[in-house]
Structure formats: structure tokens, C-alpha cells
Amino acid sequence: MPEVVQLPARRAAVMHAEASTEELPATFARIFPAVHAGLTEQGVTDMGHVIAVYHSMDANQMSLSAGIEIGEGVQPGEPLELLELPACDAVKADHFGPYDRLGQTHESVWSFVQELGRAPSSGPIERYITDPEAEPDPSKWHTEIFLPLE
């Protein structure tokens, strides 16, 4: 069930991409390992969860940043960029299950925002809690979905 939470400020090392819905899995499969490798090459050991931040979305095309949360002292170098997400109120929903069903959870978040009579201040953020390589059963995957509010 979605709820309103205080989302703390976060920092992430990211790469940016444009992708269609069909291209999204391949885009993530390319970006997430590249960001991890880039941070590892820079000697970064303080890495958090993998995230995706959607800057714009329509029925078939998305502009997004994908990467890994990092600590305050980390300054990612090329080809990575620093993405700073400010603290804000956000609607949060926990999704358990495969990624191909994330759309249903996103829809429940948007419906909850409408019920609140509030407006989003930006696009949604997905924070992947479960590593699919560590947990092969997709029914056990946990993803947090946030929608920052104005």
C-alpha cells in the first residue's frame, strides 16, 4: 500500500540514457555493471543500492539516469556523473516480484498521489533492494518505488 514518507537526500553515480520500454532491460544490463566497474576502478567501496531515476516517461520512450547510490565523500569521475536527489516528501510503495510487473505498482502510486490531491515534483525513482544475481527467484525481488511530491 502506498504511503507518504520523508525521502532523505541521496547521491548516486549514474549514467544517462534514452530507452523505449522494450530497450529498458538491455539498457539497465549495460549501465549498472558499467557504473559498478567505474566506481570500483576509482577505489570506491561505499556503494549503496542500485537505482533508476526517470526524468520523463511516455507510453514508449523514457529519459532516465541509472546507477548506484554513493556516500557523501565520493565524487564519481568520467564517464560517470553525480546525481543529487534532494530531500522531499514522496509517495513510497514496495514492490515484491518480477520487474515486468513494476507497472502495476507505479499505477497504484500515481492513483494514491491523485487521491491525496498532490502533484509530483519529478519522475519516479526505483530503488532495487534485492540483487537478482543473489536471489534467482523473481517472486522474492524487492523494489522500492518513490514519487517525489511538490
ZAZASE-679271 format. One record per atom (N, C-alpha, C): x, y, z; atom name; chain; residue number from 1; residue in three letters. Coordinates in Angstrom, 3 decimals, padded with zeros to 6 digits. Example, Ala and Ser with C-alpha at 12.3 -4.5 7.8 and 13.67 -1.06 7.14 Angstrom:
BEGIN
        xx        yy        zz  at  ch    i   aa
   013.190  -005.690   007.800   N   A    1  Ala
   012.300  -004.500   007.800  CA   A    1  Ala
   013.200  -003.300   007.800   C   A    1  Ala
   012.850  -002.250   007.080   N   A    2  Ser
   013.670  -001.060   007.140  CA   A    2  Ser
   012.900   000.030   007.870   C   A    2  Ser
END
This chain:
BEGIN
        xx        yy        zz  at  ch    i   aa
   000.836  -001.184   000.000   N   A    1  Met
   000.000   000.000   000.000  CA   A    1  Met
   000.881   001.247   000.000   C   A    1  Met
   000.676   002.159  -000.906   N   A    2  Pro
   001.473   003.389  -000.927  CA   A    2  Pro
   001.273   004.210   000.340   C   A    2  Pro
   002.308   004.968   000.688   N   A    3  Glu
   002.275   005.856   001.840  CA   A    3  Glu
   003.156   007.063   001.566   C   A    3  Glu
   002.903   008.151   002.283   N   A    4  Val
   003.744   009.339   002.172  CA   A    4  Val
   004.883   009.198   003.169   C   A    4  Val
   006.111   009.408   002.693   N   A    5  Val
   007.307   009.317   003.532  CA   A    5  Val
   008.180   010.538   003.294   C   A    5  Val
   009.107   010.770   004.208   N   A    6  Gln
   010.124   011.796   004.009  CA   A    6  Gln
   011.321   011.093   003.370   C   A    6  Gln
   011.586   011.416   002.135   N   A    7  Leu
   012.705   010.815   001.402  CA   A    7  Leu
   013.955   011.632   001.703   C   A    7  Leu
   014.984   011.017   002.290   N   A    8  Pro
   016.194   011.781   002.586  CA   A    8  Pro
   016.953   012.119   001.308   C   A    8  Pro
   017.813   013.121   001.398   N   A    9  Ala
   018.669   013.457   000.259  CA   A    9  Ala
   019.542   012.248  -000.060   C   A    9  Ala
   019.764   012.046  -001.341   N   A   10  Arg
   020.581   010.909  -001.782  CA   A   10  Arg
   021.501   011.364  -002.888   C   A   10  Arg
   022.615   010.657  -002.995   N   A   11  Arg
   023.586   010.902  -004.061  CA   A   11  Arg
   023.799   009.586  -004.792   C   A   11  Arg
   024.008   009.674  -006.096   N   A   12  Ala
   024.251   008.466  -006.882  CA   A   12  Ala
   025.227   008.769  -008.012   C   A   12  Ala
   026.033   007.784  -008.329   N   A   13  Ala
   026.860   007.825  -009.528  CA   A   13  Ala
   026.015   007.192  -010.627   C   A   13  Ala
   025.838   007.914  -011.727   N   A   14  Val
   024.898   007.453  -012.750  CA   A   14  Val
   025.454   007.624  -014.157   C   A   14  Val
   024.751   006.999  -015.066   N   A   15  Met
   024.886   007.237  -016.494  CA   A   15  Met
   023.478   007.534  -016.989   C   A   15  Met
   023.378   008.376  -018.000   N   A   16  His
   022.076   008.771  -018.541  CA   A   16  His
   021.774   007.983  -019.807   C   A   16  His
   020.487   007.791  -020.074   N   A   17  Ala
   020.079   007.049  -021.265  CA   A   17  Ala
   018.686   007.452  -021.703   C   A   17  Ala
   018.417   007.220  -022.962   N   A   18  Glu
   017.076   007.283  -023.538  CA   A   18  Glu
   016.755   005.853  -023.940   C   A   18  Glu
   015.578   005.374  -023.586   N   A   19  Ala
   015.238   003.986  -023.902  CA   A   19  Ala
   013.737   003.833  -024.068   C   A   19  Ala
   013.366   002.940  -024.955   N   A   20  Ser
   011.964   002.550  -025.075  CA   A   20  Ser
   011.677   001.502  -024.003   C   A   20  Ser
   010.427   001.202  -023.804   N   A   21  Thr
   010.055   000.181  -022.837  CA   A   21  Thr
   010.744  -001.139  -023.156   C   A   21  Thr
   010.804  -001.486  -024.424   N   A   22  Glu
   011.431  -002.737  -024.829  CA   A   22  Glu
   012.939  -002.715  -024.615   C   A   22  Glu
   013.563  -001.552  -024.733   N   A   23  Glu
   015.016  -001.432  -024.574  CA   A   23  Glu
   015.467  -001.335  -023.120   C   A   23  Glu
   014.526  -001.127  -022.215   N   A   24  Leu
   014.881  -000.873  -020.822  CA   A   24  Leu
   015.719  -001.983  -020.184   C   A   24  Leu
   015.334  -003.268  -020.280   N   A   25  Pro
   016.168  -004.312  -019.662  CA   A   25  Pro
   017.610  -004.320  -020.198   C   A   25  Pro
   017.780  -004.169  -021.490   N   A   26  Ala
   019.131  -004.162  -022.067  CA   A   26  Ala
   019.899  -002.913  -021.647   C   A   26  Ala
   019.188  -001.789  -021.522   N   A   27  Thr
   019.824  -000.543  -021.075  CA   A   27  Thr
   020.354  -000.706  -019.660   C   A   27  Thr
   019.523  -001.249  -018.764   N   A   28  Phe
   019.970  -001.479  -017.395  CA   A   28  Phe
   021.100  -002.508  -017.345   C   A   28  Phe
   021.003  -003.550  -018.161   N   A   29  Ala
   022.050  -004.584  -018.178  CA   A   29  Ala
   023.390  -004.011  -018.628   C   A   29  Ala
   023.372  -002.937  -019.386   N   A   30  Arg
   024.607  -002.275  -019.824  CA   A   30  Arg
   025.083  -001.259  -018.787   C   A   30  Arg
   024.168  -000.454  -018.255   N   A   31  Ile
   024.560   000.661  -017.387  CA   A   31  Ile
   024.978   000.218  -015.989   C   A   31  Ile
   024.199  -000.618  -015.326   N   A   32  Phe
   024.505  -000.948  -013.936  CA   A   32  Phe
   025.900  -001.566  -013.779   C   A   32  Phe
   026.288  -002.543  -014.608   N   A   33  Pro
   027.659  -003.066  -014.472  CA   A   33  Pro
   028.736  -002.024  -014.811   C   A   33  Pro
   028.440  -001.129  -015.755   N   A   34  Ala
   029.411  -000.094  -016.121  CA   A   34  Ala
   029.623   000.884  -014.972   C   A   34  Ala
   028.548   001.255  -014.276   N   A   35  Val
   028.674   002.164  -013.131  CA   A   35  Val
   029.444   001.464  -012.011   C   A   35  Val
   029.110   000.215  -011.740   N   A   36  His
   029.821  -000.529  -010.690  CA   A   36  His
   031.308  -000.638  -011.030   C   A   36  His
   031.619  -000.958  -012.275   N   A   37  Ala
   033.022  -001.072  -012.688  CA   A   37  Ala
   033.733   000.272  -012.563   C   A   37  Ala
   033.066   001.357  -012.963   N   A   38  Gly
   033.667   002.683  -012.870  CA   A   38  Gly
   033.964   003.074  -011.437   C   A   38  Gly
   033.033   002.805  -010.544   N   A   39  Leu
   033.251   003.122  -009.131  CA   A   39  Leu
   034.362   002.249  -008.539   C   A   39  Leu
   034.364   000.974  -008.895   N   A   40  Thr
   035.396   000.058  -008.400  CA   A   40  Thr
   036.777   000.503  -008.873   C   A   40  Thr
   036.878   000.895  -010.140   N   A   41  Glu
   038.154   001.384  -010.677  CA   A   41  Glu
   038.633   002.631  -009.945   C   A   41  Glu
   037.690   003.427  -009.445   N   A   42  Gln
   038.035   004.642  -008.705  CA   A   42  Gln
   038.316   004.346  -007.231   C   A   42  Gln
   038.234   003.080  -006.846   N   A   43  Gly
   038.516   002.700  -005.472  CA   A   43  Gly
   037.369   002.916  -004.516   C   A   43  Gly
   036.172   003.121  -005.031   N   A   44  Val
   035.003   003.360  -004.180  CA   A   44  Val
   034.517   002.038  -003.597   C   A   44  Val
   034.374   002.012  -002.284   N   A   45  Thr
   033.828   000.826  -001.623  CA   A   45  Thr
   032.501   001.127  -000.940   C   A   45  Thr
   032.186   002.410  -000.748   N   A   46  Asp
   030.943   002.836  -000.100  CA   A   46  Asp
   029.847   002.968  -001.149   C   A   46  Asp
   029.267   001.822  -001.533   N   A   47  Met
   028.203   001.808  -002.532  CA   A   47  Met
   026.917   001.312  -001.893   C   A   47  Met
   025.817   001.936  -002.268   N   A   48  Gly
   024.511   001.544  -001.758  CA   A   48  Gly
   023.730   000.753  -002.791   C   A   48  Gly
   022.432   001.010  -002.814   N   A   49  His
   021.544   000.278  -003.721  CA   A   49  His
   021.621   000.821  -005.144   C   A   49  His
   021.236  -000.022  -006.059   N   A   50  Val
   021.106   000.345  -007.465  CA   A   50  Val
   019.787   001.106  -007.609   C   A   50  Val
   019.807   002.196  -008.407   N   A   51  Ile
   018.596   002.991  -008.594  CA   A   51  Ile
   018.404   003.367  -010.058   C   A   51  Ile
   017.175   003.703  -010.376   N   A   52  Ala
   016.826   004.296  -011.669  CA   A   52  Ala
   015.940   005.497  -011.378   C   A   52  Ala
   016.275   006.619  -012.000   N   A   53  Val
   015.505   007.848  -011.836  CA   A   53  Val
   014.965   008.219  -013.207   C   A   53  Val
   013.651   008.294  -013.310   N   A   54  Tyr
   013.008   008.597  -014.591  CA   A   54  Tyr
   012.746   010.097  -014.672   C   A   54  Tyr
   013.382   010.740  -015.649   N   A   55  His
   013.217   012.185  -015.808  CA   A   55  His
   011.984   012.505  -016.643   C   A   55  His
   011.711   011.677  -017.633   N   A   56  Ser
   010.484   011.816  -018.418  CA   A   56  Ser
   010.080   010.436  -018.907   C   A   56  Ser
   008.783   010.252  -019.009   N   A   57  Met
   008.237   008.961  -019.443  CA   A   57  Met
   007.007   009.231  -020.291   C   A   57  Met
   006.883   008.484  -021.356   N   A   58  Asp
   005.609   008.439  -022.055  CA   A   58  Asp
   005.346   006.985  -022.389   C   A   58  Asp
   004.383   006.727  -023.201   N   A   59  Ala
   003.971   005.347  -023.454  CA   A   59  Ala
   005.099   004.476  -023.993   C   A   59  Ala
   006.067   005.062  -024.699   N   A   60  Asn
   007.081   004.214  -025.300  CA   A   60  Asn
   008.513   004.727  -025.178   C   A   60  Asn
   008.745   005.895  -024.587   N   A   61  Gln
   010.111   006.422  -024.528  CA   A   61  Gln
   010.381   007.034  -023.154   C   A   61  Gln
   011.567   006.763  -022.625   N   A   62  Met
   011.944   007.270  -021.312  CA   A   62  Met
   013.315   007.919  -021.355   C   A   62  Met
   013.466   008.983  -020.589   N   A   63  Ser
   014.758   009.592  -020.330  CA   A   63  Ser
   015.061   009.287  -018.870   C   A   63  Ser
   016.224   008.694  -018.608   N   A   64  Leu
   016.492   008.225  -017.260  CA   A   64  Leu
   017.960   008.323  -016.896   C   A   64  Leu
   018.200   008.242  -015.602   N   A   65  Ser
   019.541   008.105  -015.045  CA   A   65  Ser
   019.532   006.805  -014.253   C   A   65  Ser
   020.549   005.990  -014.437   N   A   66  Ala
   020.633   004.720  -013.730  CA   A   66  Ala
   022.015   004.609  -013.110   C   A   66  Ala
   022.065   004.078  -011.894   N   A   67  Gly
   023.361   003.961  -011.249  CA   A   67  Gly
   023.281   003.381  -009.864   C   A   67  Gly
   024.233   003.814  -009.022   N   A   68  Ile
   024.388   003.255  -007.687  CA   A   68  Ile
   024.496   004.399  -006.673   C   A   68  Ile
   023.781   004.263  -005.571   N   A   69  Glu
   023.879   005.253  -004.509  CA   A   69  Glu
   025.293   005.259  -003.934   C   A   69  Glu
   025.785   006.461  -003.605   N   A   70  Ile
   027.141   006.613  -003.075  CA   A   70  Ile
   027.122   007.518  -001.844   C   A   70  Ile
   028.182   007.437  -001.057   N   A   71  Gly
   028.305   008.236   000.152  CA   A   71  Gly
   028.703   009.673  -000.130   C   A   71  Gly
   028.675   010.488   000.907   N   A   72  Glu
   028.963   011.921   000.795  CA   A   72  Glu
   030.351   012.223   000.251   C   A   72  Glu
   031.342   011.435   000.629   N   A   73  Gly
   032.713   011.745   000.235  CA   A   73  Gly
   033.101   011.295  -001.160   C   A   73  Gly
   032.206   010.660  -001.874   N   A   74  Val
   032.533   010.101  -003.187  CA   A   74  Val
   032.220   011.108  -004.286   C   A   74  Val
   033.180   011.350  -005.146   N   A   75  Gln
   032.994   012.198  -006.325  CA   A   75  Gln
   033.274   011.327  -007.555   C   A   75  Gln
   032.241   010.857  -008.228   N   A   76  Pro
   032.470   009.968  -009.361  CA   A   76  Pro
   033.182   010.686  -010.507   C   A   76  Pro
   034.090   009.967  -011.161   N   A   77  Gly
   034.799   010.508  -012.314  CA   A   77  Gly
   034.221   009.980  -013.608   C   A   77  Gly
   034.680   010.541  -014.711   N   A   78  Glu
   034.218   010.133  -016.045  CA   A   78  Glu
   034.343   008.634  -016.226   C   A   78  Glu
   033.416   007.986  -016.872   N   A   79  Pro
   032.263   008.509  -017.605  CA   A   79  Pro
   031.013   008.667  -016.729   C   A   79  Pro
   031.171   008.534  -015.420   N   A   80  Leu
   030.039   008.622  -014.508  CA   A   80  Leu
   029.744   010.077  -014.165   C   A   80  Leu
   028.495   010.326  -013.801   N   A   81  Glu
   028.087   011.662  -013.371  CA   A   81  Glu
   027.456   011.557  -011.994   C   A   81  Glu
   027.537   012.647  -011.248   N   A   82  Leu
   026.918   012.710  -009.933  CA   A   82  Leu
   025.478   013.188  -010.094   C   A   82  Leu
   024.553   012.451  -009.492   N   A   83  Leu
   023.149   012.855  -009.447  CA   A   83  Leu
   022.794   013.051  -007.982   C   A   83  Leu
   022.378   014.273  -007.630   N   A   84  Glu
   021.984   014.570  -006.261  CA   A   84  Glu
   020.469   014.715  -006.205   C   A   84  Glu
   019.859   013.932  -005.360   N   A   85  Leu
   018.411   013.952  -005.186  CA   A   85  Leu
   018.106   014.631  -003.851   C   A   85  Leu
   017.369   015.728  -003.871   N   A   86  Pro
   017.099   016.454  -002.624  CA   A   86  Pro
   016.109   015.713  -001.730   C   A   86  Pro
   016.165   016.033  -000.451   N   A   87  Ala
   015.177   015.504   000.491  CA   A   87  Ala
   013.806   016.071   000.120   C   A   87  Ala
   012.778   015.274   000.296   N   A   88  Cys
   011.430   015.729  -000.052  CA   A   88  Cys
   010.400   014.749   000.483   C   A   88  Cys
   009.145   015.182   000.501   N   A   89  Asp
   008.043   014.258   000.714  CA   A   89  Asp
   007.899   013.436  -000.562   C   A   89  Asp
   007.560   012.169  -000.398   N   A   90  Ala
   007.366   011.304  -001.558  CA   A   90  Ala
   006.342   010.233  -001.218   C   A   90  Ala
   005.673   009.765  -002.234   N   A   91  Val
   004.843   008.575  -002.063  CA   A   91  Val
   005.753   007.383  -002.313   C   A   91  Val
   005.679   006.421  -001.407   N   A   92  Lys
   006.500   005.214  -001.495  CA   A   92  Lys
   005.600   003.995  -001.563   C   A   92  Lys
   006.001   003.053  -002.403   N   A   93  Ala
   005.337   001.754  -002.448  CA   A   93  Ala
   006.405   000.686  -002.585   C   A   93  Ala
   006.213  -000.418  -001.892   N   A   94  Asp
   007.111  -001.564  -002.013  CA   A   94  Asp
   006.541  -002.528  -003.033   C   A   94  Asp
   007.397  -002.923  -003.956   N   A   95  His
   007.003  -003.897  -004.980  CA   A   95  His
   007.754  -005.191  -004.698   C   A   95  His
   007.027  -006.285  -004.623   N   A   96  Phe
   007.643  -007.591  -004.470  CA   A   96  Phe
   007.278  -008.423  -005.689   C   A   96  Phe
   008.279  -008.872  -006.402   N   A   97  Gly
   008.023  -009.690  -007.574  CA   A   97  Gly
   008.875  -009.253  -008.747   C   A   97  Gly
   008.625  -009.867  -009.901   N   A   98  Pro
   009.448  -009.583  -011.080  CA   A   98  Pro
   009.262  -008.159  -011.586   C   A   98  Pro
   010.281  -007.711  -012.302   N   A   99  Tyr
   010.287  -006.339  -012.804  CA   A   99  Tyr
   009.208  -006.093  -013.845   C   A   99  Tyr
   008.774  -007.127  -014.564   N   A  100  Asp
   007.772  -006.904  -015.602  CA   A  100  Asp
   006.404  -006.553  -015.011   C   A  100  Asp
   006.287  -006.591  -013.677   N   A  101  Arg
   005.035  -006.194  -013.020  CA   A  101  Arg
   005.165  -004.866  -012.274   C   A  101  Arg
   006.314  -004.189  -012.426   N   A  102  Leu
   006.506  -002.896  -011.757  CA   A  102  Leu
   005.458  -001.868  -012.175   C   A  102  Leu
   004.984  -001.957  -013.411   N   A  103  Gly
   003.992  -001.008  -013.911  CA   A  103  Gly
   002.746  -000.957  -013.045   C   A  103  Gly
   002.332  -002.091  -012.519   N   A  104  Gln
   001.146  -002.134  -011.656  CA   A  104  Gln
   001.378  -001.346  -010.370   C   A  104  Gln
   002.584  -001.468  -009.819   N   A  105  Thr
   002.894  -000.735  -008.587  CA   A  105  Thr
   003.003   000.754  -008.877   C   A  105  Thr
   003.601   001.109  -010.019   N   A  106  His
   003.658   002.514  -010.421  CA   A  106  His
   002.246   003.097  -010.536   C   A  106  His
   001.329   002.336  -011.123   N   A  107  Glu
  -000.052   002.814  -011.271  CA   A  107  Glu
  -000.696   003.066  -009.907   C   A  107  Glu
  -000.428   002.195  -008.928   N   A  108  Ser
  -001.007   002.395  -007.593  CA   A  108  Ser
  -000.421   003.644  -006.936   C   A  108  Ser
   000.855   003.934  -007.190   N   A  109  Val
   001.486   005.147  -006.652  CA   A  109  Val
   000.820   006.382  -007.256   C   A  109  Val
   000.661   006.406  -008.586   N   A  110  Trp
   000.035   007.559  -009.249  CA   A  110  Trp
  -001.399   007.759  -008.770   C   A  110  Trp
  -002.133   006.673  -008.590   N   A  111  Ser
  -003.518   006.776  -008.097  CA   A  111  Ser
  -003.552   007.357  -006.692   C   A  111  Ser
  -002.609   006.939  -005.851   N   A  112  Phe
  -002.542   007.442  -004.480  CA   A  112  Phe
  -002.232   008.936  -004.468   C   A  112  Phe
  -001.322   009.373  -005.347   N   A  113  Val
  -000.992   010.803  -005.445  CA   A  113  Val
  -002.237   011.597  -005.828   C   A  113  Val
  -003.023   011.082  -006.765   N   A  114  Gln
  -004.253   011.761  -007.175  CA   A  114  Gln
  -005.252   011.823  -006.018   C   A  114  Gln
  -005.371   010.735  -005.254   N   A  115  Glu
  -006.272   010.716  -004.102  CA   A  115  Glu
  -005.859   011.758  -003.061   C   A  115  Glu
  -004.549   011.962  -002.915   N   A  116  Leu
  -004.040   012.952  -001.966  CA   A  116  Leu
  -004.297   014.387  -002.426   C   A  116  Leu
  -004.528   014.552  -003.736   N   A  117  Gly
  -004.690   015.885  -004.291  CA   A  117  Gly
  -003.363   016.624  -004.395   C   A  117  Gly
  -002.278   015.866  -004.488   N   A  118  Arg
  -000.942   016.457  -004.593  CA   A  118  Arg
  -000.420   016.230  -006.005   C   A  118  Arg
   000.698   016.882  -006.309   N   A  119  Ala
   001.308   016.745  -007.629  CA   A  119  Ala
   002.749   016.262  -007.474   C   A  119  Ala
   003.217   015.465  -008.400   N   A  120  Pro
   004.618   015.050  -008.344  CA   A  120  Pro
   005.537   016.218  -008.705   C   A  120  Pro
   006.702   016.246  -008.086   N   A  121  Ser
   007.683   017.287  -008.397  CA   A  121  Ser
   008.697   016.813  -009.435   C   A  121  Ser
   008.717   015.515  -009.676   N   A  122  Ser
   009.623   014.934  -010.677  CA   A  122  Ser
   009.120   013.542  -011.006   C   A  122  Ser
   009.889   012.847  -011.808   N   A  123  Gly
   009.509   011.487  -012.170  CA   A  123  Gly
   009.822   010.489  -011.072   C   A  123  Gly
   009.376   009.251  -011.250   N   A  124  Pro
   009.561   008.232  -010.228  CA   A  124  Pro
   011.017   007.776  -010.099   C   A  124  Pro
   011.292   007.219  -008.930   N   A  125  Ile
   012.594   006.645  -008.610  CA   A  125  Ile
   012.354   005.188  -008.238   C   A  125  Ile
   013.114   004.297  -008.833   N   A  126  Glu
   013.079   002.887  -008.448  CA   A  126  Glu
   014.390   002.572  -007.732   C   A  126  Glu
   014.273   001.949  -006.576   N   A  127  Arg
   015.439   001.563  -005.773  CA   A  127  Arg
   015.367   000.053  -005.604   C   A  127  Arg
   016.348  -000.636  -006.165   N   A  128  Tyr
   016.329  -002.098  -006.217  CA   A  128  Tyr
   017.014  -002.661  -004.977   C   A  128  Tyr
   016.222  -003.221  -004.075   N   A  129  Ile
   016.720  -003.721  -002.800  CA   A  129  Ile
   017.338  -005.114  -002.964   C   A  129  Ile
   016.729  -005.934  -003.778   N   A  130  Thr
   017.208  -007.296  -003.985  CA   A  130  Thr
   018.075  -007.370  -005.235   C   A  130  Thr
   019.220  -008.007  -005.112   N   A  131  Asp
   020.111  -008.247  -006.248  CA   A  131  Asp
   019.661  -009.535  -006.933   C   A  131  Asp
   019.196  -009.463  -008.181   N   A  132  Pro
   018.732  -010.678  -008.868  CA   A  132  Pro
   019.804  -011.756  -009.015   C   A  132  Pro
   021.067  -011.362  -009.004   N   A  133  Glu
   022.131  -012.374  -009.074  CA   A  133  Glu
   022.250  -013.143  -007.762   C   A  133  Glu
   021.907  -012.492  -006.648   N   A  134  Ala
   021.966  -013.147  -005.346  CA   A  134  Ala
   020.680  -013.913  -005.038   C   A  134  Ala
   019.565  -013.478  -005.629   N   A  135  Glu
   018.268  -014.131  -005.415  CA   A  135  Glu
   017.650  -014.450  -006.769   C   A  135  Glu
   017.797  -015.683  -007.230   N   A  136  Pro
   017.302  -016.033  -008.569  CA   A  136  Pro
   015.779  -016.125  -008.687   C   A  136  Pro
   015.064  -016.181  -007.562   N   A  137  Asp
   013.605  -016.306  -007.590  CA   A  137  Asp
   012.971  -014.916  -007.712   C   A  137  Asp
   012.453  -014.548  -008.905   N   A  138  Pro
   011.881  -013.212  -009.097  CA   A  138  Pro
   010.730  -012.880  -008.151   C   A  138  Pro
   010.036  -013.879  -007.630   N   A  139  Ser
   008.926  -013.596  -006.717  CA   A  139  Ser
   009.414  -012.995  -005.406   C   A  139  Ser
   010.706  -013.107  -005.119   N   A  140  Lys
   011.285  -012.584  -003.876  CA   A  140  Lys
   011.990  -011.242  -004.069   C   A  140  Lys
   011.993  -010.715  -005.280   N   A  141  Trp
   012.674  -009.440  -005.531  CA   A  141  Trp
   011.888  -008.294  -004.894   C   A  141  Trp
   012.612  -007.384  -004.258   N   A  142  His
   012.014  -006.231  -003.582  CA   A  142  His
   012.525  -004.959  -004.246   C   A  142  His
   011.606  -004.117  -004.672   N   A  143  Thr
   011.927  -002.818  -005.268  CA   A  143  Thr
   011.098  -001.761  -004.558   C   A  143  Thr
   011.751  -000.658  -004.178   N   A  144  Glu
   011.035   000.479  -003.618  CA   A  144  Glu
   010.779   001.466  -004.742   C   A  144  Glu
   009.554   001.966  -004.800   N   A  145  Ile
   009.199   002.973  -005.805  CA   A  145  Ile
   008.821   004.248  -005.053   C   A  145  Ile
   009.459   005.358  -005.460   N   A  146  Phe
   009.189   006.652  -004.846  CA   A  146  Phe
   008.708   007.614  -005.929   C   A  146  Phe
   007.764   008.456  -005.582   N   A  147  Leu
   007.345   009.545  -006.449  CA   A  147  Leu
   007.411   010.837  -005.630   C   A  147  Leu
   008.470   011.647  -005.871   N   A  148  Pro
   008.613   012.895  -005.108  CA   A  148  Pro
   007.425   013.820  -005.323   C   A  148  Pro
   007.044   014.520  -004.241   N   A  149  Leu
   005.873   015.390  -004.265  CA   A  149  Leu
   006.279   016.861  -004.161   C   A  149  Leu
   005.454   017.730  -004.777   N   A  150  Glu
   005.662   019.187  -004.633  CA   A  150  Glu
   005.317   019.606  -003.229   C   A  150  Glu
END
